[in-house]
Amino acid sequence: MQAVKLKGKVTENQRLVMEVPGEIPPGPVEVIVLFEEAGRPRKRGTGGPEKHPMFGMWADRPEAADPVDFTKRLRRGIERRKDSGG
């Protein structure tokens, strides 16, 4: 299973409207809808990501020297887990 983040809109008559990129093949999909609750403002951070205590936690790890490749390998491992649904 592959994941793609799409943005869309729920209309007044409760229809979900979104553009689907051409690289997504026809067939069944599973959709998870994330939305902001009415009346509750979205929390904003107190600074950029470098202010977060976890920022840089992988900086000294040699296997993370190429962050793009490292992230792809982590995701592949998660997708292959039997409990991941993938």
Secondary structure, DSSP 8 states (H G I E B T S, - for coil): -------EEE-TTS-EEE---TTS-SS----------TT------SS-GGGSTTTTTTTT-GGGSSHHHHHHHHHHHHHHSGGGT-
